[in-house]
């Protein structure tokens, strides 16, 4: 007899197969459409990989210059002629170095081969979102189908999954940690499960230092488990100490060599101070208060989240942003209504909208979203900031958006809502490609004005 | 089964029509989507700028107009002429806007652009045009600046995709074109299958509230 999850997966195959075929085909198209090296920080990441492949070592920010091959793309480099990305841990770049060496041909052939890896990582990320949705909402097709569809059709996630940049690996690892913590809340955090979570977090920290923003989500997951155990067992403290050690202390210990290196070279463990000193970075820095109270700042972040491909060169039109904001506004109001309804319902004895586990899952991902948004603001205190720094919590954005919309639709209308949402997202992807993205780079009369 | 296939053909056909046959307004290639006249460092803006059209049928400009003086109505004349020595204007459009539509301060999330459409310029691909704005006689004392201009052409999606196939990096060789065509076909067919499956699910599960209530799962309505 097949286990329940396998049965669910086989039943889901009828929509999963077309969804993944659509996503993969779309990614191949975006990979081809986006001009060479015009993804954000793509020049730096590519030549960081090249540097490791050529055995030139890690390098120091402010000393590592980009090679001559990067000169035509200097308008797409934050700190030309220097490679600012060598401040980041080298796992992503080191993993791709062998592929860089194996690919025959010149720079362009290698660039597109490395972009293809991002496409495959994007497929893994969408699959993880499906697992997250299936775990929390096994009986609700609106959430189970809607969450992976939302992520697969989100334009800037697609962009991340079609360029050479370590951010797509960060999204995959963050989603994996979220999935494992969700599972831990339901099934318990065994020593082995805790160790696996710790190792994935260490992998994330060796990919990008900001991966530490996953820790609040892990902490909340452990707290939920501890509350359950405290009710069941008097000896609850020991297991908690063990879990915290494995999931939160171990990864920090494992990444310590990188922190020590950064501290010795730049004077702080993350290297942020060194980035602040780069004139064009530091000049755009703002205080938390300035950012939090600026409507223009939040407008920019909303635009970044959906549009503004590569270095903000290719935005949507205002009307399209306004439609998206209306949809997200409805989701936000829905979430607020859900909270109010939950508080009132508890007092009045109404049946809850979400079961205990779902409520905890929503809390978990809400914490993840708040944590990565703090990351967006933190980067803003160092340099210009962008919404893509929040993308690691993409499953959380999908979950909260879908939940907010679900609140407004009676259950019998949700299947229609799902079909409409997916159709609209597909049409939006088509229109964005035809109206903005392709014409920016290609046209019978030219295109891509900043390209060499 | 037959209905399923008819539905699939209808959805794929609609998507193909949208992607290939339906005319859409494509934005010309420009950094950040527009040509900026505003120089924030010097605090100046002028009333015109040259745009480059990379598609035929140039038919629309979006103007970021900013009025610094308050008047009830603004009469504006938008003129377009090729960027050539001695070239005559080829399109002139008169528009009228209230102060609130073009006041200098724009609220957050507002659309700052005023859209102006005109008879398409058929052979516009690869050509530059000067676009400028003049105030009418009753606004002689008004101060209005043009901060930026976006420009568009009305073309079919097929023309956009043909431009992509021609301009692919590494040359528009046959394998590259076949791969691109294959990916487009898979995208459209997969999208069609997905929409039909979800539509069918919605029809079966969503039509009868009693059945839907039984299948709604964990998430109950508010």
Interface residues (C-beta under 8 A of the other chain):
Chain A: X14 X15 X18 X19 X21 X22 X24 X25 X26 X28 X29 X32 X33 X35 X36 X108 X109 X112 X137 X138 X139 X140 X141 X142 X143 X145 X149 X295 X296 X298 X299 X302 X312 X313 X314 X315 X317 X318 X319 X321 X322 X325 X337 X338 X341 X351 X353 X354 X355 X358 X403 X406 X407 X408 X409 X410 X411 X412 X413 X414 X415 X416 X418 X419 X422 X423 X426 X427 X430 X431 X434 X435 X436 X438 X439 X440 X441 X442 X443 X444 X445 X446 X447 X448 X449 X450
Chain B: X15 X18 X19 X24 X25 X26 X27 X28 X29 X30 X31 X32 X33 X52 X53 X54 X55 X56 X62 X107 X108 X109 X110 X111 X112 X113 X124 X125 X126 X127 X150 X157 X159 X160 X161 X163 X164 X166 X167 X168 X169 X170 X176 X179 X180 X183 X184 X186 X187 X189 X190 X191 X193 X194 X195 X197 X198 X199 X201 X202 X205 X206 X207 X208 X209 X212 X213 X215 X216 X217 X218 X219 X220 X221 X222
